[in-house]
Amino acid sequence: MKRYIDCCFLNGKGEKSLILQVRPKTKAAPDTGEASTKVKRPAVLALLTVWLFAAPATAQQIRLKTQYATITINQKGWIASIKSNRSGREYCPGNQPSALMSLYSNKRYLLPVAAKMNQAKQLELSYPNGSVATLLLEQQPVYLKFKLLKLTQRDQIDNIVWGPYKTTISKKIGDLIGVVRDDDFAIGVLGLDDNTTSGPPTEGDMSFMYYYIHSPDPKKYPLPPHLKEGQIFSIGGDGISDVAFYSQPEEYFRMNYGNGARLEPAFGSSICMHSRNRNKEQMIRFPYYPDNIDGKANSARYQLVTPTNADYIGSAIALYACPDGLGLATIEQVVLAEGLPHPMIEGKWIKDPAAYRPDMAWWGPHDSLASYAQQLKITSVQDEGLGEYYPDRLQPWDGKRITLNGKRDIPVAQFGKMMQQQGIRYGLHTLCEFLQPGRNTDVTPVPSDSLAIMQRTVITKDISPDDTIITVADTAYFNEFGGWEGNHTNVLKIGKELIEYDGITRTAPYTLLKVKRGFHHTARGSYKAGTTIVKLQPNCYRGFAPDMNLQDAYAAFYGKWLADGGMDYIDFDGLESCMYQGHGQYSFKRFFRGLFNSYRQNGGQYLRVMGSAIQEGTWHYMSVCNVGGGDHMFSPVLNKWGIEGKDMRYVFESSYFPATFGIQNYQADWSLYDAENLQAKSIGWDATYMLGLSQQTVEASAEKTAIFNGYRVWENARAAGVFTKALKEQLKDLDYKFHLEQTGIRTFLLYSVKENRFLNISYSATGVRIILQNIFDTQPLEFSIKMNMPKEVTVEGLKIATPGGEELVVNKTLSAGQHIIYKSGQFYIADRGRKLVELISADKQLKIGKGPGPFKISALGSGNDKVKMELVVPVVGKPEKI
């Protein structure tokens, strides 16, 4: 008879085994595949069921069960099975088990060779080098927790590695947080402490951007013969222009951002986390991402990583396997049960799609900011007009002031509190931890001893303030230039002096070349032989970065600065400044934990965080990542994803983070349907974005009132939660735009809009004949023609033949950017913002019938090759009640 052992751990950490019972195996309760509608923090630890199967000699298997899956660990300490309780499907590749926890030493893995449960009902894993790891096992209702309690013979062990865990899933690779997903199931891991970070151990504990080939749907997006699954390509561009990174439009070109999960074409995928002993100093060769092409802008550099107080003892993960539709809810249960960061907005977790909202990016004078935000129902505003903010702990506001009533006379902190009182979260575009000479007192005139370094050595001869011949004990990779994006920043620090140099001799005595003493207005000093000299770690703007200790101070500074300034929003551009220390995702987690702690301690509540990139280390804290913008991300006018938007969409969505349209600047010539399409598509794709506004552009827009009203209706519907999964799929359709009308507090009418849009129509005397399609019923005709031509060119009017056989004549001089519009029975010439310039008589209300119909545009006089016209004819379907 098979037997199993019930281990009931009664304390919250499960470190005492109090009950041991042996009894006949009973049948497990069926898995309904449903999650509770309300997430609760467990009051006590749930029952852990561990089945030990008798086998020859002392071999044992350990079987763990959650609500959704059963996971088996074999006698060697390897995961041999991950099986869905509901379907019975096996998600471990055949005959390819995965080590539950590996050791990593001298860039080699040590894999477990034996596993047993000790008397304390803890799992002991044995390794070839004689090390024994003691692990705590806890079973919660929807996940398993594994925690390293101790490790013997650990002197040469640099890292412990959870996995990599092999799975058969490959549709969605959530490389940021370590999750893999298909239409049925998701398997993932979450680090339960800051020093347990995504991916296997790497130089700098980071991954890099690259393209890989992976079709999410081989039938819909088949691979061409010259490509194969898993094939890797460098990103595009030169490593300098962000936009140029994104260069492959095909859906089967996928951008990689992280290393928490990886496509494995031979069997599916793998997921992994690791924890490092950071008390050890280490030398790494690290190419700051993106890992473009070595030898160009982003060549790898050697870096000395200084120690910080973090160890792998206590490292813990949550392993979950569940229906994909419950993946995010399952993660939230882990987050709540384990006390991980759980920011909320208006009663909702920021990762919940119900909490997704557009933000505003503001330019120019601030008079209309609050009014526009309230009219649009936007509650979070990033002030782009004040430019990029570089932090300085002693001069926290950098002279920035707000312009109201034509005067730049309001302190930022005063304005922030004014916005706060009106329910608007306001904040600045910052350069995170970029410490710039001349703008930061931790750099000049007296540099801090806690600036991040790359190399360290000592001088071999005394030097006076005037000496420029400096010899050092070794080259210490001083021959490499610092920085990335090709800026070749090379700055040394000795005592309280900064020194610029360019190169070092290759033979003894090792002499620095092209030395400039007292760099950045620091004081020249006298130094004895044997004095330490370090090479500073530069940022990409020729400034510097803090080490881990100074970073803690900046985390505390930002929390207080935000609270004092009445700011509940922040954009961290330059988030790579948390990479410069060489501690990877741990550095991000430590910075953000310190920031949020300081913010709360200083009276802050919800802090909305935007940033230049999403990482495993920032995932819990960041609300949105609205980077990029315009047609590179998504075009609401042309109804088309840009390459950058496509790439980010896949990366973000796969890791349960909202896709983004970036910054979408309000255009004065937008139609109502263009603006509504931005809202419709963001709801359909569960995407966020920033609506870029300035008073000048908005007030130049003829359809401002209709757009603002329409935008607000979509926000009302979004807040009411009326969009079902089926409706969202409908809104995703790039062949349609949508119009929404509100009929009650929670009732709306949704109209499908099909645009006939024709670009680059020639301006010719013979005319251009176009066939329109109206897939809906006969309805009033509406159209607009935009005149695209050089500023100095004008033309003498148009002749238009409509589908109903009517002829409209524009016998007026037309210039660049003007529109000819027929709408609601009115025919008129409009300016660049579609504002009426001059009415033209039209005899009757024109119609467009169902089906195909001809439309012809001709030059009234002679043609002109420099003129290209854009015609838009929308047709609208019957309303659908929602």
N, C-alpha and C positions, 0 to 999 in steps of 0.2 A: 504494500500500500504506500502511495506517495504521501509524504508528510510536508507540512509547512509550519513555519514559526511566526506567530504574531508578536511583533515588538511594539509596545505602546509607550512612546516617549511622552511624558506628561509635562515637562517644562518647555518653555517657548523655544529654547535652543536645541532641545533634544539631546543633551549631553549626558543624561542619566537614563539607563535602561532599567525600568522598574518592574516590568512584568514579562515573564517568559512562559508561554503556553505551547504545548504540542497537542494538536488535535486533528481529526480527519479533515481533509480538504473539502470545502463546500463550494457550491457553484456561485460564481460572481454574479452580482446584480447586472441586469442588462443596461447597456449604454444607450440613453435616449438621444444623445447627440445635441441636447439642448442645454443652454446656459441659463442661469438665473438672471432675471431682468435687473436685479440689483446686486452690485458688487459689495461684498461685506468683508471687512478685515477679520480673519479668524481669531476667536477669543483664545482658543487653545489649539495646540498642534493636533492635526488630524491623525487618525490611525495609520500606521505604516505597516503594510503587509509585505513580508519578505518570504518568498517560497524558496526553500533550499532543497534541491532535488538530489536524492541519493544517486551516486554513480560509482564506478569502480574506484577502489581505494578511498581517498578523501576528497575527490573532486566534487565541487558543488556548483550549482547554478543559482543565481539570485534573480527572482522575478519581482518586479515592482509594477504597481498598477495605479493609474489615475482614472479619472472619470472617462477619459477619451482614448487612452492607449495603455498597452502593456509592454514594458521594456525588460529585456532579459540580459543579465550580465553573466558571462560564462566563468568557468573556473580559473581563467587566466586574468580576469579583470577587464574583459573586453565586452562592449555592447554587441550582442549577437542578434538581437531582434528588437524592432520597434513596430508594434502591430496595432492597427486600429481596432478598438473594441467593437465598434459598430459594424464595420465591413469585413473585419478579419484580414484586411490587406496588410502585407508585409512591406515595410519601408526600408529595411536594411538590404543592401545588395547581397545576392546569394554568395555565400562563402567568403564574405568580406567584412568581418567584424571590425569594430573600431575600439581602440584603447580608451577606457574611461578617462584615465589621466596619465599623461606621459611626463617624463622628465626631460629637460633640455640642457645639455652641457656641451660646451665647445662646439656649438652649431651642429650637434648630433642629438637625435632622439634616443631616449632609453624607454623601452616599452615594458609594461608590466608582464610578468611571467606567471604570477600566481595571485589568487585572491581568496581571502577567507574572512569570516565574521569572527571577531574576538569576543571575549566574555562580556564586554561592555556593549555588544551588538553594534560595533563600529566595523567598517570595512577596512581590511588591511591589504594593501597592494605591495607585492614584492617585485624588485627590479634586479637586472643582471649585475649591477655594481654593489649589491648588498643593501641598498636603500629600502626602507619600508615606509610607505605612506599610510597614515591613518586618516580615514575619511568618515565624516558624519553623513549618514543617509537620512533624509526626511522625505516623507511622502505627504504632499498637500493634495487637496481634491483635484487640482488641474495641472500640477507640475511636480517635478521631483527636484529636491535640493541636495546638492553635493558640496561638502565643505572640507577643505584640507585642515586637519587639526594639528598634525605634526609630521615631520619627515626626518628620518635618521640619515646619517652620512650625507649631509647636504652641502658640505663645504664647496664642492665643485659643481653644484647644481645652480644654474643661473635663473632658470624659469621652470614653472610647471605649466603643462598644457592640457586643457580640457578638450580632448579630441585629437585631431579632427574627426568628427562623427560623420560617417558616410550615410547617404540616403539615396533613394531612387527618384527623388523629386527634382525637377529641373526647370519647370515653367518660369517661375519667378525666383531670381537669386537676390535675396535681400542682403547685399554685401555690407551694408552699413551696420546693422545691428545683429547680424548672424541669424537669419531665418530663411528657409526655403519653402516655396509655396506652389501648389497647383490648385486646380478648381475645387478639389475635395479636401485637401489636408495641408497643414503647415507644421513644420518642425523647426524649433529654434532654441537658442540659449540666451539668457540674460545674465550679465555679471551682477553679483549682489554686493560687491564692494568696489571702491574706486580703483583699486589696483588690479582688478580682473578686467581685462580689456579685450577688444575684439581681435580675432585672427591669431595666427601662429606668431612666435617671436620673430621679429625682423630687425634690421638695422633702423633704429629710431622708432620702432614699434608702430609704424604707419604703413599704409598701403599707398598706391599711386594710381593716378588716372591713366587709363588706357582703354582702347576699344577691344572688345572680343566679339566673336561671331556666335550668336545664339538666336534662333528663331523662336519666338513665343508661341507661334502657331505655324507648323511646317506646311499645312495645307494652304493657309492664307498668305504666308510669307515664305515660300520655298527658297532654299539656298541655291544660288547659281553654282554651276559645276566647279568653278575655280575656288570656292570657299568651303570650309568645313567647320562643324561645331567646335567651339573652343579655341579657334584660331585667334591669335592676338596681334593687334596692330597698335602702333604709336598713335597718340592723339594728333590732331592736325595742328597747323599753325607753327609759329616760331617760339612758343613758350612765353611770349610777352603779351599778346592780345588775348584776353579771355575768350572773346567771341571765336577766334580762330581755332581754339581747342576743339570745337564742335564742328566736324567736317563731313560726317557720313549721314546722309538723310534716310537710308534704308532702315526699316524696323529691325532687321536682323543684326545691325551694328549696335551693340550695347556698350554704354559707357560704364566702366568700373570706377567706383569711388572708394570702396573699402575692401577689407579682407576678412570680414566676419563670416562670409559664406562664399563659396566658389563653385562655379560650374565644373563638373567632372564628366566629360562626354562619355567616358567608358561605362559609367553606371548611373549618373545623375548629378549629385552635388555633395559638398561637404560643408560642415559648419564647425567653427572653432573659436575658442577664447584662450587666453593665457594670462599668467601673472608672473611678474619679474621681481627678483630681489634687487631693489633700487638702492640699497645701501652700498652697493659696489660701484666704484668708478669704472667706466668702460669707454673704449675707443670704438667709434662706429664710422662707417662710410655711408653717408646718407644723402640721397638725391631729394631735395625738397620738392614736393609735388607741385605741379605735375611732372612726372618723370618723362620729360620730352625726349630728347635725343642726346646722349652723353657726348660732350665735346661742344655743345652749343650753349644756349642761355642757362640751362639748368643742370650743368654737369655736377656729378656727385662730389661732395667734400668730406674730408675726414673731420670728425668732431669728437672732442673729449666731453663725455657726458658726466657731469659731477653728481655725486650721490645725493639722495634725498631719503627721508625716513619712510620707506614703504617696503613691505616684504610680502612674499607669497604665502606665508603661513596665515591661515584665516581666509584665503581665497575661496570664494563660493560662487556657484552658478545655479540658476534654475533652468532645468531642461523641460520643455513643454512640447507636446504633440497633440494636435487638436484639429477639428474641422476648420478649414481656412476662414470661413465666415465668422468664426468665434475667436480668431487669432488675436485681434486687438483687445477684445474683452478678457481673454485669458492673460495677456500681458498686463492688463490693468489689475487683475487679481494678484499677480505676482508683485507688482509695484506696491500695492496697498499692504499686502501681507508682509513684505520684506522691508517696508519703510523706505523705499526708493523715492526719488523726487517725483511729486505728483501735482504740478501746478494746475490750478483750475481757473476758469473764466466763466463768470455768470452761472456757476453751479455745474459746469461741465469740465471734464479733463481736457487739456489742450490737444490731446491726440484723438479725441472723439470727433469724427467728421461733423457732428452737429455743432461743434464749437468753431468750425472754420469760418472766417470772415475776411473780407477784403480790408486792406489798410489804405492809408492815403500817403502819398509823397508830395510834399508841398514846396513850391518855389515862389520867390518874390515876396513883396509886402504881405503882412499877415492879417490885414483888416478883415478879410472874408473867410479866413481859415475856419473859425468856429462855426460861422453861419453855414458854409458849404458842408462841413462835416455833419452838422445836425440835420440839414435837409436831405443828405444822402444816407443818413443813419450809419455813418462810419465813425468808429469810436477810437481808432488808433492812428496816430499821425507821426510820420517821420519828416523832420524838417531838413529837406535837401538844400534849401536856399541858403542856409548858414554855412554850407560847405562841410568839409571833413574836419572832425574834431580830433585833435591829438591830445592825449592825457598828460596832465602835469599836476602832481599832488599838491604843490605849493601855489600854483596859479590855476585853479581849477576851471575857470571859465574862458580863458584864452581871449579875453576882450570881446567875446561875442555878445551882441545885443539884438533885440527884436525891433523891426520896423513897423510902426503903426502910425497912421495919419501922416504919412510922408516923413516921419522922424524916426531915426534909429536910436530910440531912447529908453527901451524897456529891457531890464536885465532878464536873461533867460530864465532864471529861477522864478522871478515874479510872473513871467508869462506862463511857465509850466504850472504854477499853482492856479492861475486864472483858468487854464484849460482843465485842470483837475476838477475845479469847482463846477465846470460845465459838463462833466462826465466824459472828457476826452483824454485819452492816454497819449501824451505828447513826449517826444524824445528826439535825440540827435543821431546823426550818422557819424560813428566814431571809428577810429583806427585802433581799436582794441588796446594792444600793448606796444604800439609803435612809439618808441621813445626817441624823439627827434632832437638833434643838436640845435640849440638856439630856441627850442620850444619846450624843453623838459629839463627841470633842475636836477634830475637824477643822472643826467648826462653832462651838462655844462652849467656853470663853470667848474664845478667840483664833481667828477664822476663817482657814482656809487660803486662800492665794492661788490654789489650784487647784480651787476650786469652779466648777462649770459656770455659764456666764453666758448671758443672753439678749440684753442690750444693753450698749453702752458709750458714754459721753460724758465731758465734763469740766465741773467747776463753774466758774462765771464770776465768783464773788466769794469772798473769804476767808470762812471760817466758824470760829467758836469752838466749844468743847464745848457751850455753852448755846444756840446758834443753831438755830432751827427753820425759818427762811426760807432755803431752798436754791434757787439758780437754776443752771440748766445751759445748755449751749451750744445744744442742740436737744432736741426732744421724744423722738427716738430710740425711738418706739413705747412710751414709758413710760406712755402713756394706756391701753394694754392691760393687763388683769389677768393675773397669772401663774397657772400651774397648770391642772389640769383637774379634773373632777368638781366644778366650781363652787366651789372653795375660795378663789378670789380672793387667792392669796398674792402679795404685792408687797413684796419685800425688796431693798434696795440694799446694796452693800458699797463702802466707801471706806476705804482703809488697812486697819486691823484692826477696823473698826466696822461693825456691821449697822444699817440704818435701815429702819423700816417706813414706808410711805407709801400714799396712795390717790388716784392721779390726778395730772395735771399740767395747768397752764394751756395753752390752745391758742395764745396769742399771747405774743410777747416782752414782758418777760423771762420765759422759761419757768421756772415756779416749781412745785416739788413741793408737793403738798397733803397735809394731815393727817399731817405728819411726826412720827415717834416715834424719837428718838435713842437710841443704846445698846441697840438691840433685842436680845432674847435674852441680856441681861446682858453684852453686849460693852462695851468701854471707849470712851467718847466721846473724840473727838480734835479737834485744830485742823488745818485744811487750807487751803492756799493756792489762789488762783484758778489754774485750769489743771490741778488734780489730777484724775486719772481716777476716775470713779465708774461702777460697773457694776450692772446688775440681775441678780440671781441666778436661776438656773433652779430652780424648785421641783419637788418630787415631789408626788404626789397626797395625801400625808399631811402637808402643810405643812412638810416638811423640804426637804433640798437634795440635789444630786447632784454627783459628782466630774467634773472635766474629764478628758480623755484621759490626762493625766500622772498625776493622782491615781487614776484608775481602774486604771492599771498597778500602783500601790502596793496597791490593794485586791485585785487578782487575786493578787499575791504573798502578801498577808496571809492570804487565805482558804486558800491552799494550805498554808501553814505551820500555821495555826489548826486545820485539819482533821487534818493529820498529828500535831500535838502532842496533839490531843484524842482520838486513837484512833478517828477517825470516817472511815468509807469511804462515807458517804452524805451528800447535801445536797439540800435543796429550796430553789431560788431562786424564792421568790415575788417579785413586783415586778421581774420581768426587764425591764420597760420602762425601768428605770433605766439600761440600756445604750443607750437611744434618746435620752435627754435631751441628749447631747452634739451631736446633729445629724448624726452620721456613720453612721447606719443599721446595716446588717448588718456593716460593717467593725468597728464598735465591739463587737458581740457576739463576733466572731471573735477580736479582739485580747484581750478580757477572758478568754475561755475558754482561749485558748492560754497566756496568762500563768498562769491558775489551774492548768492541768494541768502546766505546766512546774514551777511552784513545788511542787505536790503531790508530784511525782516526786522533785524535788531534796531534799525533806524526808522521803523514805522511804516515801511512799505508793505503792500499786500500783493496783488497780482502784478508781476513784471513780465511784460510781453517782450520776448527776445527775438530779434531778427539777426541773421548773420550771413557771412560770405560763403559759408559752406556748412553742410550738415555732417557731423561725425558721430560715431558711436558714443564718444565722450560728451557730446552736446545734445544728443537725441532727447533725453528726458527733460531738458530745460528749455529748448527752443520751441517757440510757438509756430514760427514760419521761417521759410528760407526763400524770400522773394528776391532772388538775384537775377541779374540779366534784365532783359526787357525788350519791348517792341516786337517787331516781326521775327527777331531771332528766337523769341520764346513762343509767342502765339499772336496771330493777326485776327482781331475781332472783325475787321472789315472784310478780309479775304477768307475768313473762316478756315484758317490753316495753321497747323503746328509748325514752328520753326525747328531747325535741327537741334539747337540748344535746348529748347523746350521739350522736344521728344526725348532727348537723352536724360535730362533731369527727371522727367515724368517717370520713366521706367525705374531709375535708381531710387527716387523718393517713394513711389507707390509700393515698390517691392519690400521696403522696410517700414511700412505702415506710417509714412510721413506724407503730408499733403503735397501733391504736385504743385507747380507754380507757373504763372504767366509772367513773373518778374514785375517790373514797373511798366504799366500800360498808361502812357501819357494821353490824357484827354485831348482829342483833336477837335479844333473848332469846326471842321467840316464833317464831323460824325453825324450820321443820321440816328434817329431814335433806335432803329433796328441794330445798328452797329454797337451802340452802348449796351442795349439789352442783350446782345449776343455775348458780350463779355461776361455778364452776369449768368446767363443761361449755361454757357460752357463751363464756367468755374463751378457751378453747382453740379452739372452733369459729371465732370471729371473729378469732383471733390478737390478742386485746386484753389489755391489762394493767389493773391496778387496785390500790388499797390497801385491805386489809381493816382496817376500823376496829375496834379492840378496847380494852376496858377490863376490868379484873378484875371490877368490879361487875356489868357486863352479862353477861359470859361465865358467871360463877358462878350467875346467875339463870336460866340456860337449862337446861331439863330435858333437851334433846337434845345437850348439850355433848359428851358422850363419843362418841356416834354421829357428830356433825358433825365433830369433830376427826379421828376415824378415817377417815371418808369423805373429808374434805379431803386428808388425807395420801395416800390411795390415788390420788386424781387427780394429786397432785404426783408420785408415783412413776411414774404412767403418762406424765405430761408429760415427765419427765426421761428416761424410756426411749424416747421418740420413737415411740410406737406408733400415733399418730393420723395416718392417711393423709389425703390431700386429700379423698377421698370421705367418710371418717369426719367430718372437720371440717365438711363441708357438711351432713352429717346432724345434727351437734351444733348448727348454726346455727338449726335449725328452731324458731321461736318457738311452735309448737303443742305442743311436747314439752319435758319435763324429762328428766333421765337419772340413773340410779343406776349406780355402778361398783363391782365387787368384784374383788379381786386374788386370783389363783389360783397365781401363780408370780412369779419375779423380773421377767419380761417378758410375763406372760400375764394377761389380765383378762377379765371378763364385763361386758358393757354392756347395761343394761336401759333400754328406753324407758318413760317415765312420762307418762301422759296424765291431766291434772287436770280434774275437773269442779269449777269454781270459780264460785260465785254470790255476788254482793255485794248488800248493802242489802236483805236479806230482811226483810219485815215481821214483827213479833211480834204475831200476831193469834190470837184464840180459834178462828176458823174454819180457820186453818192455811194454809200455802202449799205447793202441790204442785209438785214439780220433777221433770223427767225427766232421769235420769242416762244417760250413754252409756258402755258398756264395750266398746271395740273389740277387746279381748283375750279370752282364755279365762276361764271361771269361776274366781274366786279369792276369798280371804278379803276381807271387807268392811273398809274402813278409812275413817274420816271424822273431821273436826273441825268444831265450830261455835264461832265466836268471837262473844261478846256485846259489841256496840258501843253504848254509851249514856253519858249524862252520869254523872259520878262519884256524884252523889247519888241516882241511880235504881237500884232493885232490882226484880227480877221473881220470880215464884213458880214457876219451873220450866218444863219443856218436855215435849212428847209427840212422839215420833218414829216414823214408819212407814217401815220399810226396804224396799228393792226385793224382798226375799224374803217380804214380808207380815208380818214380825215387828214388834212394837211395843215401844219402849223408852221408859221414863218417868223423868224427872229431877224428883223431888218435893223440890227443894231451892231455897232462895233463891239467886238468881244476881245477880252484880254486874258492873260495867264491867270489860272486859278478860279476864274468865274464859273458859275454853274447856270445851266438852263433847267428849270424845274417846272414840272407839271404835277400839282398835288391839290387834292380837295377842290378841283374845279378851277384852280388858279394857275396861270401860266406866267412865269416871270424870270427875269435875270437876277441872279444872286451873287454875292461876293464870295470870297474864299471861305467864310464861315457860314455860308448858305443863307445869309441875311438878304432880304429883298432889296434890290437896287432899282428895278423898274418893272412894272406890270406890263404884260403884253395881252392884248385882247384874245379871248378864246370863245367860240360861239356857244359851245354846249359842254355838258359833262360827258367826258369821253370814257369809253368802256374797253375792257380787254376780255374777249371771250375765252371759253375753255378750249384747251388744245393749242396747236401751233398757230402763230400769227406773224405776218411780216412787219418789220419796222425798218425804215430807211432814213438815213441822215446824209444830207448833201450840203456842200458849201454853197452859200448864196451867190458868191462871186467865183473867182478863180481859187483853185486849191492851193495848199501849202504843205510841203513835206515836213516842215518843222512842227506841225501841229498834230497832236494825237489826242483823241477824245476817249473818255470813259463813260459808258452807258450803264445805268443800273435801273432795272425794272422789277420791283418786288411784287409778288402775288401772295395773297394771304388766305389760309384755309379757314374752315369753320372752327369755332372755339371748342375746347375740351374742358369740361369742368374738373377742377382738382380741389 
